[in-house]
């Protein structure tokens, strides 16, 4: 399972690059692409979060890092579940949100 999650991280990076490129030409296309990958990202987030919680329960050395990851997952989930539909009207706001999201994801992944 861990190797599959790592592979999904790499695939998400490729998706993010495509979304960023799309946002330079069309905010609408970037949102559509983000919606396409949102379901798989959310599923991944839940699986990874469950795994992290299991590890925390078994007493990891650095529980703060695990909690930080869980918080980051929650922020990503909020963007994918709530903010995307709110952004559909403003292309500048979409561009900024996608750029911030992609940068944060790269740092996180």
RABELGI-V768203 format. One record per backbone hydrogen bond with DSSP energy under -0.5 kcal/mol. CO is the residue of the C=O (numbers start at 1). NH is the residue of the N-H. Records with the same first field share a line. If there is no record, write none. Layout:
BEGIN
CO: NH / NH
END
This chain:
BEGIN
1: 5
2: 6
3: 7
4: 8
5: 9
6: 10
7: 11
8: 12
9: 13
10: 14
11: 15
12: 16
13: 17
14: 18
15: 19
16: 20
17: 21
18: 22
19: 23
20: 24
21: 24 / 25
22: 25 / 26
26: 30
27: 31
28: 32
29: 33
30: 34
31: 35
32: 36
33: 37
34: 38
35: 39
37: 41
38: 42
39: 43
40: 44
41: 45
42: 46
43: 47
44: 48
45: 49
46: 50
47: 51
48: 52
49: 53
50: 54
51: 55
52: 56
53: 57
54: 58
55: 58
56: 59
62: 65 / 66
63: 67
64: 68
65: 69
66: 70
67: 71
68: 72
69: 73
70: 74
71: 75
72: 76
73: 77
74: 78
75: 79
76: 80
77: 81
78: 82 / 83
79: 84
82: 86
83: 87
84: 87 / 88
85: 88
87: 90
89: 91
90: 94
91: 95
92: 96
93: 97
94: 98
95: 99
96: 100
97: 101
98: 102
99: 103
100: 104
101: 105
102: 106
103: 107
104: 108
105: 109
END
